[in-house]
Amino acid sequence: MTKNLTKEYDWNESKTCAHNYLLPSILKILRILNIAKDSPILDAGCGSGYILGELSKKEYKDLWGFDFSNSGIALAKKEFSNIADRFEIHDVYKKELPVKFPQKDYDVVLSSEVVEHLYDPNAYLANINYWIKKGGYLIITVPYHGYLKNLAITLLNKWDKHHTTDWEGGHIRFFSKKTLSAMLIKNDFIIEKFYGVGRFWFFWKSMIIVAKKI
């Protein structure tokens, strides 16, 4: 019997506290990369659609987003009605995208706080590599872990809270810059840039890696 590896996450509102530090950085990265406003962009695990909704307000036009969460996609369609037809329910492990989506050759794929929830992140990253055109970019964000932050969590005795098990659909993987970079390289990406976001140096809330498809 095949086990469904994807856990649905329940969404109650479109914007989360993480968007306060992730969205400005993603917008800045798109400008640095000189991504045209008509470039095809896929949000692979778009949740409530907030990032794509904000990109549409910045006049990005060719936007597509999927998520496994019924509540997330319903909220995305409601909150961002101008691009409601660009959101669909879909499993990150399925290579074939929804029928109306472009199937591949995206200039940019966004993955925002997704991979830490997955049982098989390599399968997900292999799909992303397929969806991106050669020379295209993956902008991936995950909660940050590093020596100083981990040491502070230890000294403050916060690991039980940090690794809470009472969060359905919560984090099951914990990445450092080194481990996420290694996984991206394994899946035929080259690392272009690293950003720490939220809070202050080496205690960042999240990290963003910009990777390029070889």
C-alpha positions, -999 to 999 in steps of 0.1 A, spaced: 0 0 0 13 34 -10 15 59 19 5 95 12 36 115 23 20 149 22 3 164 52 -23 190 47 -17 223 66 -47 242 78 -48 279 69 -69 305 87 -53 337 73 -33 346 43 -4 365 59 18 350 85 45 367 106 72 351 84 59 371 54 71 403 71 107 393 66 105 369 37 85 389 12 107 421 11 138 398 6 121 378 -22 111 411 -40 147 423 -36 161 391 -50 138 392 -80 150 427 -88 187 417 -83 181 388 -107 165 412 -132 134 389 -135 110 405 -160 75 412 -150 62 388 -176 85 359 -166 68 327 -156 70 322 -119 58 291 -100 52 290 -62 57 253 -54 38 251 -21 21 285 -21 1 280 11 -25 308 12 -11 325 -19 2 356 -1 35 359 -19 20 355 -54 -8 379 -44 18 405 -35 38 398 -66 7 405 -87 4 439 -70 39 446 -82 27 438 -117 43 404 -121 19 388 -145 27 351 -153 22 337 -118 12 301 -109 9 285 -74 -1 252 -60 -5 237 -25 -18 205 -10 -39 224 15 -76 228 5 -80 256 30 -49 274 17 -60 273 -19 -95 283 -10 -81 313 9 -58 322 -19 -86 323 -44 -107 344 -21 -81 369 -10 -64 373 -44 -94 370 -67 -76 388 -96 -54 358 -100 -78 332 -85 -75 310 -116 -37 307 -111 -41 287 -78 -47 249 -77 -45 220 -52 -16 198 -61 9 174 -44 45 185 -44 56 149 -51 36 148 -84 58 158 -114 29 166 -137 15 200 -127 -22 209 -129 -34 208 -165 -38 245 -170 -3 253 -156 28 255 -179 44 221 -173 80 233 -173 105 260 -183 97 284 -155 122 313 -151 118 312 -113 104 286 -88 97 299 -53 97 275 -23 89 293 8 90 274 42 80 242 25 109 217 25 112 215 63 77 199 63 85 171 38 93 135 43 111 133 9 126 167 1 148 152 -26 118 141 -46 104 176 -43 136 192 -54 139 168 -83 105 179 -95 115 216 -91 146 210 -112 123 196 -139 99 225 -138 127 252 -140 142 260 -174 180 256 -178 196 286 -162 165 294 -142 164 301 -105 151 285 -74 145 308 -45 141 286 -15 135 296 22 136 275 53 140 282 90 176 288 98 198 267 120 235 273 128 260 268 156 253 301 175 216 298 173 216 262 183 239 270 212 215 297 224 185 274 222 205 249 243 216 274 269 180 287 272 166 251 274 143 258 245 147 226 224 114 211 236 95 241 225 116 245 193 111 208 184 74 206 195 57 174 184 22 188 190 20 206 156 1 187 130 18 194 97 48 210 115 85 209 109 101 174 106 135 185 92 159 212 104 184 227 79 217 246 82 232 265 53 256 236 47 229 208 47 204 226 25 232 236 1 244 200 -1 208 188 -9 204 214 -37 238 205 -52 227 168 -51 197 178 -72 217 196 -99 216 231 -87 245 255 -81 244 279 -52 243 316 -62 236 335 -30 227 330 7 207 355 27 198 354 64 165 371 72 146 380 103 162 389 136 201 395 135 233 379 122 236 342 129 204 342 149 182 346 118 147 333 118 150 320 82 175 317 54 171 321 17 192 304 -9 192 314 -45 201 284 -66 205 281 -104 196 251 -125 227 237 -142 
